[in-house]
Each structure stands twice: as structure tokens, then as C-alpha cells.
């Protein structure tokens, strides 16, 4: 009788150990209440710092969460009526004999964003206002804390290419029809 109980006990333990499998690839999608994307378009008026540097700075309506990130894209043209966006920093070569360049650079803090436009030493932005006037930019404030939609996808190994504007919009589920001009 003791041998039968021993075999029954071992059989139950073996069955339990075999049936407890933790390889569950099912992802449960819940409602994400803490991931908030903010997006807006700007056509800033740049302030002259010197002949080769123009700057625009704007405060955010409310401070960013420490883990948020800011991406700024510049419209560099259109394709079939749709804007073409390039992630800053972006360098545009003037095409002159000196191979001068104009750099579009941004930086941000918890409280504000800044766009700097600077040119090569021999190329005057003041004399060439088309490089800083009537420029359109799209500012995306995205969650980067690893929670919410973006973090869940990144954890699965499908990181987004931030240089590809359309990939970013798709990845963060941004509705372009709701992007307002600031």
C-alpha cells in the first residue's frame, strides 16, 4: 500500500510540474490611462543672436514628466500634398562653392524647448532669411518611461525609428488630424 501511495504522490507531483508552464505569449492589452502624447505645429519667429545664429524658445504649458522626451521635426517639402518631416538635428547644404551648411538643432528641458539655426562662418543667415523665415516644425512630446503603449512595444523588441516620422506617428498612435498649431 505504501508503494502505491508513493507512486501516486510522485505521479501527481510530476503531472503538476509538467503542466505548470510559464511560456505564455498572450499579451493582454488594457486601457492605458497614463500615456499622454502631446503634439503641435509651430511656425516660429526666430530671434537673431548673431549673423550666423537664430534662436526660438518657448515654455511648455506645464512642466514635462522627467521621463518624457521631445522630438522636433522640420517640414522640408511635400510629397503628393503630404508634408515631408525631417527629425532635428538636420543639416541643409547651401550648394555654394564653399559647401556651406545651415544646421537646425533643438534642445529641451523639463520646462521649455529651443530651436537653434546656425550656419557656417562664411554664410550669413541675416543675408539669407529663407533659411529661418516661414519654417514649419512639428513638436512631439512622447512618453519614454517604459510604461504605456510605447514602452510595451519597445519591451517586445520592436523599437521605433525616430528618424522616420510616419513610424513614430504609427508607433505612438498619434492622430494627425488632432494636431493643432500653437
C-alpha positions as CSV (number, residue, x, y, z in Angstrom):
1,X,0.0,0.0,0.0
2,X,2.9,2.4,0.9
3,X,4.4,1.8,-2.5
4,X,1.2,2.6,-4.3
5,X,0.8,5.9,-2.3
6,X,4.4,6.8,-3.1
7,X,3.8,6.2,-6.9
8,X,0.6,8.2,-6.8
9,X,2.3,11.1,-5.0
10,X,5.2,11.1,-7.4
11,X,2.8,10.9,-10.3
12,X,0.8,13.9,-9.0
13,X,4.0,16.0,-8.5
14,X,5.2,15.1,-12.0
15,X,1.9,16.0,-13.6
16,X,1.8,19.3,-11.7
17,X,5.4,20.2,-12.6
18,X,4.8,19.4,-16.3
19,X,1.5,21.3,-16.5
20,X,2.9,24.5,-14.9
21,X,4.3,26.1,-18.0
22,X,5.2,29.8,-17.8
23,X,5.7,30.3,-21.6
24,X,2.6,32.3,-22.1
25,X,3.0,34.6,-25.1
26,X,-0.5,36.1,-24.8
27,X,-0.3,39.9,-24.3
28,X,-3.3,41.4,-22.5
29,X,-4.0,44.9,-23.7
30,X,-5.6,47.1,-21.1
31,X,-6.6,50.7,-21.2
32,X,-3.7,53.0,-20.9
33,X,-4.5,56.0,-18.8
34,X,-1.0,57.3,-18.0
35,X,0.5,57.7,-21.5
36,X,-0.3,61.1,-22.9
37,X,1.2,62.3,-26.2
38,X,1.2,66.0,-27.0
39,X,1.8,67.2,-30.5
40,X,1.6,70.6,-32.0
41,X,2.8,72.6,-35.1
42,X,4.7,75.8,-34.9
43,X,5.9,78.4,-37.4
44,X,8.2,80.3,-35.1
45,X,9.7,83.8,-35.4
46,X,13.4,83.4,-34.8
47,X,15.4,85.9,-32.9
48,X,18.8,87.0,-34.2
49,X,21.6,86.1,-31.8
50,X,24.3,87.0,-34.3
51,X,24.8,86.9,-38.0
52,X,25.1,83.1,-38.1
53,X,22.7,82.1,-35.3
54,X,19.0,82.5,-34.9
55,X,17.0,81.1,-32.0
56,X,13.4,80.4,-30.9
57,X,12.5,79.3,-27.3
58,X,9.1,78.5,-25.9
59,X,8.0,77.4,-22.5
60,X,5.7,74.4,-22.1
61,X,2.2,74.9,-20.7
62,X,3.1,72.6,-17.9
63,X,6.4,71.0,-16.9
64,X,7.2,67.7,-18.6
65,X,7.4,64.5,-16.6
66,X,11.0,63.6,-16.1
67,X,10.8,60.6,-18.4
68,X,9.1,62.4,-21.3
69,X,11.1,63.1,-24.5
70,X,10.6,65.8,-27.1
71,X,11.1,65.3,-30.8
72,X,11.1,68.2,-33.2
73,X,10.6,67.7,-36.9
74,X,11.1,70.3,-39.6
75,X,9.0,70.3,-42.8
76,X,11.4,70.1,-45.7
77,X,8.9,69.8,-48.6
78,X,5.8,68.0,-49.7
79,X,5.1,64.7,-51.4
80,X,1.7,64.5,-53.1
81,X,0.3,67.1,-50.8
82,X,1.6,65.5,-47.7
83,X,4.4,67.2,-45.7
84,X,7.8,65.6,-45.5
85,X,9.2,65.9,-42.0
86,X,12.9,65.6,-41.0
87,X,14.0,65.0,-37.4
88,X,16.2,67.6,-35.9
89,X,19.2,67.9,-35.9
90,X,19.1,68.4,-39.6
91,X,21.8,69.9,-41.8
92,X,20.9,71.6,-45.1
93,X,23.8,72.2,-47.5
94,X,23.5,75.6,-49.3
95,X,25.1,74.3,-52.5
96,X,27.6,77.2,-53.0
97,X,31.3,76.9,-53.8
98,X,32.3,76.9,-50.1
99,X,29.9,74.0,-49.4
100,X,28.4,76.0,-46.6
101,X,25.7,74.4,-44.4
102,X,22.8,75.5,-42.2
103,X,22.2,73.4,-39.1
104,X,18.8,73.1,-37.4
105,X,19.3,71.9,-33.8
106,X,17.0,71.6,-30.9
107,X,17.3,71.1,-27.2
108,X,14.7,70.8,-24.5
109,X,14.4,70.8,-20.7
110,X,11.5,69.9,-18.4
111,X,10.2,73.5,-18.9
112,X,11.0,74.6,-22.5
113,X,12.2,73.8,-26.0
114,X,14.7,75.7,-28.1
115,X,15.4,75.6,-31.8
116,X,18.8,77.0,-33.0
117,X,19.6,77.7,-36.6
118,X,23.2,78.3,-37.2
119,X,25.3,78.5,-40.4
120,X,28.9,78.1,-41.5
121,X,31.1,81.0,-40.6
122,X,31.2,82.3,-44.2
123,X,27.5,82.1,-44.8
124,X,25.3,84.9,-43.3
125,X,21.8,83.8,-42.2
126,X,20.9,87.5,-41.9
127,X,21.6,88.0,-45.6
128,X,19.6,84.8,-46.4
129,X,16.4,84.9,-44.4
130,X,14.8,82.0,-46.3
131,X,16.7,79.6,-44.1
132,X,15.0,80.8,-40.9
133,X,11.7,82.5,-42.0
134,X,8.4,80.7,-42.8
135,X,9.7,77.4,-41.4
136,X,7.2,74.8,-40.1
137,X,8.0,72.5,-37.3
138,X,6.1,69.7,-35.5
139,X,6.8,69.1,-31.9
140,X,6.0,65.7,-30.4
141,X,6.1,65.2,-26.6
142,X,6.3,61.5,-26.0
143,X,6.3,59.2,-23.0
144,X,9.6,57.5,-22.6
145,X,9.2,55.9,-19.2
146,X,8.7,52.3,-20.4
147,X,5.0,52.2,-19.4
148,X,2.1,52.6,-21.7
149,X,1.9,51.9,-25.3
150,X,5.4,52.8,-26.4
151,X,7.1,51.1,-23.6
152,X,5.2,47.9,-24.1
153,X,6.1,47.7,-27.7
154,X,9.7,48.5,-27.0
155,X,9.9,45.7,-24.5
156,X,8.8,43.3,-27.2
157,X,11.9,44.3,-29.3
158,X,10.1,46.4,-31.9
159,X,11.8,49.7,-31.2
160,X,10.7,52.7,-33.3
161,X,12.9,54.5,-35.7
162,X,12.6,58.1,-34.6
163,X,14.1,59.4,-37.8
164,X,11.0,58.1,-39.7
165,X,8.2,60.4,-38.8
166,X,5.5,58.1,-40.1
167,X,6.8,55.2,-37.9
168,X,6.7,57.5,-34.8
169,X,3.1,58.5,-35.6
170,X,2.1,54.9,-36.0
171,X,4.0,53.6,-33.0
172,X,2.5,56.2,-30.6
173,X,-0.9,56.1,-32.2
174,X,-0.9,59.9,-32.8
175,X,-4.0,61.2,-34.7
176,X,-2.6,63.8,-37.1
177,X,-6.0,65.4,-37.6
178,X,-5.9,66.4,-33.9
179,X,-2.5,68.2,-34.1
180,X,-3.1,71.9,-33.5
181,X,-1.0,74.9,-34.4
182,X,0.5,76.7,-31.4
